[in-house]
Amino acid sequence: MIKILFSDVDGVWTDDCYYYVDNGAQIRKFSTKDSAGLLLLQSFNIQTVILSGDDNLASRKRFENLGVLGYYGIKNKGQFIREWAHENKVQLSDIGYVGNDINDVTVFQLLEITYAPFNSPIYVKKYVKNVFHDHPNPGDGYFRFVVEKYLESQDKLDQAYERVIRGA
């Protein structure tokens, strides 16, 4: 099993759209369904780390509230993960990744356990190991869906839910 799941934000946790209010502030919509994916991963001590090419207050606040470590404004995500893994003495085979666009390709090329939604660009999907066609839209439970699919592939999904329900 992986030890860490890195995840992009836009197009995974959000619907990949930016919304602007009258005062010019940028807002994003996050689904509470996705935070259950964190609990499922935590039940097996799998850490979630946010890795975003964008740096905005809404994302920072969301993941700070969830207690999730995040790195923002990262332009070369593949290089970042390679260096992060080396510095933290983590094997690349212990890392999974969820992303959706061209700034994620270097990660998709680097790691073996990767996921992207079906609406990712054709070019990007060439490098992704797992693209499902029966998932919720990004921003509407997609991250949780990926977590469920991963745990199911490890025959651990029911056990994860039981642990979360029992509070273990």
C-alpha positions in Angstrom: 0.0 0.0 0.0 1.1 3.6 -0.6 2.1 5.7 2.3 1.3 9.1 0.8 -1.3 10.3 -1.7 -0.4 13.7 -3.2 -3.4 15.5 -4.8 -3.9 18.5 -7.0 -6.7 20.8 -6.0 -8.4 22.3 -9.1 -10.2 19.7 -11.1 -9.9 17.2 -8.3 -11.3 18.8 -5.2 -13.0 21.5 -7.1 -15.0 21.7 -10.4 -11.9 23.3 -12.0 -13.7 26.7 -12.2 -12.9 30.0 -10.6 -15.8 32.1 -9.4 -15.5 35.9 -8.8 -17.8 37.9 -6.6 -18.6 41.6 -7.1 -15.7 42.8 -5.0 -13.3 40.8 -7.2 -12.6 38.1 -4.7 -12.0 34.6 -6.1 -14.0 31.8 -4.5 -14.0 28.0 -5.0 -16.5 25.3 -4.1 -15.3 22.2 -2.2 -17.5 19.2 -1.5 -17.7 17.8 2.0 -17.9 14.3 0.5 -14.2 14.5 -0.3 -13.2 15.0 3.3 -14.4 11.5 4.1 -11.7 10.3 1.7 -9.1 11.7 4.1 -10.7 9.7 7.0 -10.5 6.5 4.9 -6.8 7.1 4.1 -6.0 8.0 7.7 -7.6 4.7 8.9 -4.5 3.1 7.2 -2.1 5.9 8.2 -1.9 7.1 4.6 -1.0 10.8 4.5 -2.6 13.2 2.1 -0.5 16.0 0.8 -1.8 18.8 -1.4 0.4 19.8 -4.4 -1.1 22.8 -6.3 0.3 24.9 -9.1 -1.9 27.7 -7.9 -1.6 29.6 -4.7 -4.9 31.0 -3.3 -6.3 31.7 0.1 -9.5 29.6 -0.4 -7.5 26.4 -1.0 -5.0 27.1 1.8 -7.9 27.7 4.3 -9.8 24.6 3.2 -6.8 22.3 3.7 -5.6 24.0 6.8 -9.1 23.4 8.3 -8.8 19.7 7.3 -5.3 19.5 8.8 -3.8 18.6 5.4 -0.2 19.6 4.6 -0.1 21.6 1.4 2.4 23.0 -1.1 1.2 25.8 -3.3 2.5 27.6 -6.4 4.5 24.5 -7.5 5.4 24.8 -11.2 7.3 21.5 -11.8 5.4 19.0 -9.7 7.4 16.0 -10.8 10.6 17.6 -9.8 9.1 18.7 -6.5 7.9 15.1 -5.6 11.2 13.6 -6.6 13.1 16.1 -4.3 10.5 15.8 -1.5 10.7 12.0 -1.6 14.5 12.1 -1.4 14.5 14.6 1.4 11.9 12.6 3.4 13.4 9.2 2.6 10.2 8.0 0.9 10.3 5.6 -2.1 8.5 6.8 -5.2 6.6 3.5 -5.1 5.1 4.5 -1.8 3.5 7.6 -3.4 0.2 8.0 -5.3 -1.1 11.0 -7.1 -4.4 12.5 -8.2 -4.3 15.3 -10.8 -6.0 16.3 -14.0 -4.1 18.7 -16.3 -0.8 19.4 -18.1 1.0 20.6 -15.0 0.5 17.1 -13.6 2.1 15.2 -16.5 5.6 15.2 -14.9 4.1 13.4 -11.9 2.1 11.0 -14.0 5.3 10.1 -15.8 7.2 9.6 -12.5 4.8 7.5 -10.4 3.0 4.2 -10.9 -0.2 4.9 -8.9 -1.9 7.8 -10.6 -5.5 8.9 -11.2 -7.2 11.6 -13.3 -10.9 12.3 -14.0 -12.4 11.3 -17.4 -12.7 15.0 -18.4 -8.9 15.5 -18.3 -7.3 16.5 -21.6 -6.6 13.7 -24.1 -2.9 14.4 -23.9 -2.8 14.2 -20.1 -4.7 10.9 -20.0 -2.0 9.2 -22.1 0.2 9.4 -19.0 -2.3 8.5 -16.3 -2.5 4.9 -15.0 -6.1 5.1 -13.8 -8.9 7.0 -15.5 -12.4 6.0 -14.5 -15.5 6.8 -16.5 -18.1 6.2 -13.8 -17.1 8.7 -11.2 -18.6 11.8 -9.7 -17.6 15.1 -11.3 -14.5 16.8 -9.8 -15.6 19.0 -7.0 -18.5 16.6 -6.2 -16.8 13.7 -4.4 -14.2 12.8 -7.0 -11.3 12.7 -4.5 -13.3 10.3 -2.2 -14.1 8.1 -5.2 -10.5 7.8 -6.1 -9.6 6.9 -2.5 -12.4 4.3 -2.5 -11.2 2.8 -5.7 -7.6 2.6 -4.5 -8.6 1.0 -1.2 -10.9 -1.4 -3.1 -7.9 -2.4 -5.3 -6.0 -3.3 -2.1 -9.0 -5.2 -0.7 -9.1 -2.7 2.2 -12.2 -0.5 1.5 -14.6 -2.3 3.9 -12.0 -2.4 6.6 -11.4 1.3 6.1 -15.1 2.2 6.5 -15.4 -0.1 9.5 -12.4 1.7 11.1 -13.8 5.1 10.4 -17.3 4.2 11.7 -15.8 2.8 14.9 -13.5 5.8 15.3 -10.4 3.7 15.3 
